[in-house]
Amino acid sequence: MKKTAILCAVLLAVTLVAGYGCSRQKPVLNIYTWADYIKPELVQRFEKDFNCRIVIDTFDSNEVMYAKLKAGAGGYDLITPSSYMVKVMYTQDMLQPLDHALLPNIRNVDPEYLKVAIDGEMRHSVPYMLTTTVIAYLKSRTPDFQPTWKMFDRTDLKGRMTMLNDMRETIGAALKVLGYSINTKSDKELAEARDIVIRWKKNLAKFENEQYKTGLASGEFFVVHGYSGDIMQVQAENKDIAYAVPMEGTSLSCDDLVIPKDAEDVALAHKFINFLHDPAVAAENTEFTKYLCPNRESYKKLSAEILDDPAIFLPPEIKGRCEIIDDLGPDNAKYTKIWDEIKAN
């Protein structure tokens, strides 16, 4: 009897301790985003301020992210797809509506960007970072560089160039060199663009989304097609790196903050979105990522280096030749077909 009482007391104590431990467990915010896309110190600050943990998983293309989610992957509280993919996800009922009462800092979002944003009212997405697609190069290896997509026709640079492994970006570059819209639905224009990319492909080392920047910094590649922020990040490693916006125009894209339908901690996701749009936080994040958070109040806190960079704050004459990649609905299949043909050649 006594032994039984002692045993019961021990079990009760263990149960109480376990319950207390569970009650003290920190909430976890699971984020699915691009690599090197949030300043680590900001993550640590949010964890401390909100007594939580952040777990980050990364993807290297919108299509990979989308396919993973459609295949059943879940457990993410916050994702950063590009706007055109956000539109796809919204139309397929994959996103939560946002509660603006929990997001007071979105009043700082640049109204000039919202005029052209796909979700201008921020009903289900908040803009996170703007990027310009550029051509980067090593000055010592390409002294006769010209700011044009035609650089990828250069046979003397064969095997030393890369283009993005992204159908909309790379087909879009060919459409731009032809004078067409990156959002065209014309079968004829897409066929012409396909033939150009197939021709360029003969000069490429590969299509690449991640290692192109380190390959450029190490001298493995001489010319790369990539994102302005990526290039600025590796310029610190190699002062021989330069970049330019192609004269024919390029794509402008915004990655948005969205909360998936099956998110487990919607409240914490809202807190993180609001945190990222605090002007001081947005400026600090822009300085780290080298991408522009379209937060108007944060611009006052940016360095002269960022403010004067024409790939971040585009001059009007270049901006007029650039376009935002849009979701094309059923016509997205045309790009998938063209991309498959490019990969097969």
C-alpha positions in Angstrom: 0.0 0.0 0.0 2.8 2.4 1.0 4.8 1.5 -2.1 1.7 2.1 -4.3 1.2 5.5 -2.7 4.8 6.4 -3.2 4.6 5.3 -6.9 1.5 7.3 -7.5 3.1 10.4 -5.9 6.2 10.0 -8.2 4.0 9.6 -11.3 2.0 12.7 -10.4 5.1 14.7 -9.9 6.5 13.6 -13.3 3.2 14.4 -14.9 3.1 17.9 -13.4 6.7 18.6 -14.4 6.0 17.4 -18.0 2.9 19.6 -18.1 4.8 22.6 -16.8 7.5 22.0 -19.4 4.9 21.9 -22.2 3.2 25.0 -21.0 6.6 26.8 -21.1 7.5 25.6 -24.6 8.1 28.5 -27.0 5.8 28.9 -30.0 7.5 28.2 -33.3 7.2 30.3 -36.5 7.9 28.2 -39.6 9.0 30.2 -42.6 9.5 29.0 -46.2 11.6 31.5 -48.1 14.6 32.2 -50.4 18.1 31.7 -49.1 19.9 34.6 -47.3 16.7 36.6 -47.4 16.3 37.8 -43.8 19.1 39.3 -41.7 19.9 36.7 -39.0 20.2 39.4 -36.3 16.6 40.4 -37.0 15.4 36.9 -36.6 17.2 36.7 -33.3 15.6 40.0 -32.2 12.1 38.8 -33.1 12.7 35.6 -31.2 13.8 37.5 -28.1 11.0 40.1 -28.3 8.2 37.7 -28.9 9.6 34.7 -26.9 9.5 32.3 -29.8 11.6 30.3 -32.2 11.9 30.8 -35.9 12.6 27.8 -38.2 13.5 28.7 -41.8 13.3 26.3 -44.8 14.4 27.5 -48.2 13.5 27.1 -51.9 15.3 28.2 -55.0 12.3 28.8 -57.4 8.6 29.7 -57.2 7.8 26.5 -59.1 9.7 24.3 -56.7 8.0 25.9 -53.7 4.5 25.6 -55.4 5.1 22.0 -56.4 6.2 21.0 -52.9 3.0 22.6 -51.3 0.7 21.0 -53.9 2.4 17.6 -53.2 1.2 18.0 -49.6 4.0 19.7 -47.7 2.7 21.8 -44.9 3.5 23.2 -41.5 4.6 26.6 -42.8 3.3 29.8 -41.2 4.8 32.3 -43.6 6.0 32.1 -47.2 7.6 34.6 -49.6 6.6 33.7 -53.2 6.9 36.2 -56.0 3.7 38.2 -56.7 2.7 36.2 -59.8 2.9 33.0 -57.9 0.9 34.6 -55.0 -1.8 35.2 -57.5 -1.8 31.5 -58.5 -1.9 30.4 -54.9 -4.7 32.8 -54.1 -6.9 31.7 -56.9 -6.4 28.1 -55.7 -7.5 29.0 -52.2 -4.1 28.3 -50.7 -3.8 31.5 -48.7 -5.3 33.1 -45.6 -6.8 36.6 -45.7 -4.8 39.1 -43.7 -6.1 41.0 -40.7 -5.0 44.6 -41.2 -5.9 45.4 -37.5 -2.9 43.2 -36.6 -0.6 44.9 -39.2 -0.4 48.6 -38.3 3.0 49.0 -39.9 1.7 48.2 -43.4 0.7 51.9 -43.5 4.4 52.4 -44.3 4.3 50.3 -47.6 5.2 52.6 -50.5 2.0 53.7 -52.2 3.8 54.1 -55.5 4.5 50.4 -55.5 1.0 49.5 -54.5 -0.3 51.3 -57.7 1.3 48.5 -59.8 1.1 45.6 -57.3 -1.0 42.6 -58.2 -2.6 42.7 -54.7 -2.7 46.4 -54.3 -5.1 46.3 -51.4 -2.9 43.8 -49.5 -5.9 41.5 -48.9 -3.8 38.3 -48.8 -0.2 39.5 -49.3 2.1 42.2 -48.1 5.1 43.2 -50.3 8.4 42.1 -48.8 11.3 42.8 -51.2 11.6 44.2 -54.7 14.3 43.0 -57.1 15.5 43.8 -60.5 16.9 41.1 -62.8 20.3 42.1 -64.1 23.4 40.9 -66.0 26.5 40.7 -63.8 30.0 40.2 -65.0 33.7 40.3 -64.2 35.2 43.5 -65.5 38.7 42.0 -66.0 37.3 39.1 -68.1 34.7 41.0 -70.1 36.2 44.5 -70.8 34.0 45.0 -73.8 30.8 44.3 -71.9 27.6 45.8 -73.2 24.4 46.2 -71.1 22.2 44.0 -73.4 20.7 40.5 -73.3 22.7 39.9 -76.5 25.7 39.2 -74.3 24.5 35.6 -74.2 25.2 35.3 -77.9 28.9 35.7 -77.2 30.6 32.5 -78.3 33.9 33.8 -76.9 32.4 33.4 -73.5 31.0 29.9 -74.1 30.9 27.8 -70.9 31.6 30.8 -68.7 28.0 32.2 -68.6 24.8 31.2 -66.7 21.2 32.2 -66.9 18.5 31.7 -64.3 16.8 28.3 -64.1 13.5 30.1 -64.1 11.2 29.9 -67.1 9.6 33.3 -66.7 12.9 35.1 -66.1 14.9 33.5 -68.9 12.1 33.4 -71.5 11.3 36.9 -70.4 14.9 38.0 -71.3 14.5 36.7 -74.8 11.1 38.3 -75.2 12.7 41.6 -74.1 15.5 41.4 -76.6 12.8 40.9 -79.3 10.9 43.9 -78.1 8.0 41.9 -76.7 6.3 41.9 -73.3 7.5 39.4 -70.7 3.8 38.6 -70.2 2.9 37.9 -73.8 0.4 35.2 -74.6 1.3 35.1 -78.3 2.3 31.7 -79.6 4.4 33.3 -82.3 6.3 35.5 -80.0 6.9 32.7 -77.5 8.2 30.5 -80.3 10.7 33.2 -81.3 11.8 33.6 -77.7 12.2 29.8 -77.4 14.6 29.8 -80.4 16.7 32.6 -78.9 17.1 30.8 -75.5 18.0 27.6 -77.3 20.7 29.5 -79.1 21.9 31.1 -75.9 21.9 27.8 -74.2 24.8 26.6 -76.4 27.0 29.3 -74.8 25.9 28.6 -71.2 27.6 26.5 -68.5 24.1 25.9 -67.1 20.9 27.3 -65.9 21.4 28.2 -62.3 19.5 29.9 -59.5 21.8 29.7 -56.4 25.5 29.0 -57.2 25.8 31.5 -60.0 26.6 34.3 -57.5 29.4 32.3 -55.8 30.6 31.1 -59.2 30.9 34.7 -60.3 32.7 35.7 -57.1 35.2 32.8 -57.5 35.9 33.5 -61.2 34.3 30.3 -62.4 31.7 32.3 -64.4 32.4 35.6 -66.3 28.8 36.7 -67.1 25.6 35.7 -65.2 21.9 36.5 -65.3 20.7 37.1 -61.8 19.1 39.1 -59.1 20.5 42.5 -58.2 20.5 41.7 -54.4 22.4 38.5 -54.9 25.0 40.3 -57.0 25.5 43.1 -54.5 26.0 40.5 -51.7 29.0 38.9 -53.5 30.5 42.2 -54.6 32.1 42.4 -51.2 34.0 39.2 -52.0 35.2 40.3 -55.4 35.6 43.9 -56.4 35.9 42.8 -60.0 32.2 42.2 -60.1 29.9 44.8 -61.8 26.3 44.6 -63.1 23.9 46.5 -65.3 20.2 46.6 -66.2 19.9 45.5 -69.8 19.0 48.3 -72.2 16.1 46.4 -73.6 14.5 46.3 -70.2 14.1 43.6 -67.6 11.7 42.1 -65.1 10.8 43.7 -61.8 9.5 41.4 -59.2 8.3 41.5 -55.7 8.3 38.7 -53.2 5.4 38.9 -50.9 4.7 37.8 -47.4 1.7 35.4 -47.3 0.2 33.1 -44.7 -0.8 29.7 -46.1 -4.2 28.2 -45.5 -2.9 25.5 -43.1 -0.7 27.8 -41.0 -0.5 26.7 -37.4 0.3 30.1 -35.8 -1.5 32.8 -37.8 -1.2 35.4 -35.0 2.6 35.0 -34.8 2.9 35.2 -38.6 1.0 38.5 -38.5 3.4 39.8 -35.8 6.4 38.9 -38.0 4.9 40.7 -41.0 4.3 43.7 -38.9 7.8 43.5 -37.5 9.4 43.4 -40.9 7.6 46.6 -41.9 8.8 48.6 -39.0 10.8 51.3 -40.9 14.0 50.7 -38.9 13.8 46.9 -39.4 12.9 47.3 -43.1 15.9 49.6 -43.6 18.3 47.2 -41.8 17.0 44.3 -43.8 17.4 46.1 -47.1 21.0 47.0 -46.2 21.7 43.3 -45.5 19.9 41.6 -48.4 20.6 44.4 -50.9 16.9 44.1 -52.0 14.5 46.9 -51.5 11.8 46.6 -49.0 9.1 48.9 -50.4 8.6 50.7 -47.1 8.5 54.4 -47.7 9.5 55.5 -44.2 12.5 53.1 -44.3 14.0 55.0 -47.3 15.0 57.9 -44.9 17.2 55.4 -43.0 19.1 53.9 -46.0 22.7 54.5 -46.8 23.8 56.6 -49.8 25.1 53.4 -51.4 21.7 51.9 -51.5 19.9 55.2 -52.4 22.3 55.8 -55.3 22.2 52.3 -56.8 20.3 52.4 -60.2 19.4 48.7 -59.9 17.6 49.4 -56.6 16.1 52.8 -57.3 15.7 52.6 -61.0 16.1 55.7 -63.1 12.8 56.6 -64.9 14.2 55.9 -68.4 15.1 52.3 -67.4 12.0 51.8 -65.2 9.8 52.6 -68.2 11.2 49.5 -70.1 10.8 47.1 -67.2 7.7 45.0 -66.4 6.4 43.0 -63.4 5.9 39.3 -64.1 2.2 38.5 -63.9 0.3 35.3 -63.6 -1.2 34.4 -67.0 -3.8 31.9 -65.8 -4.3 29.1 -68.3 -1.6 30.6 -70.6 1.0 29.7 -68.0 1.0 26.3 -69.7 2.4 27.9 -72.8 5.5 29.0 -70.9 5.9 25.5 -69.3 5.7 23.9 -72.8 8.3 26.3 -74.2 10.6 25.8 -71.2 10.3 22.0 -71.6 11.3 22.4 -75.3 14.3 24.6 -74.3 15.5 22.0 -71.7 15.1 19.2 -74.2 17.4 20.9 -76.8 
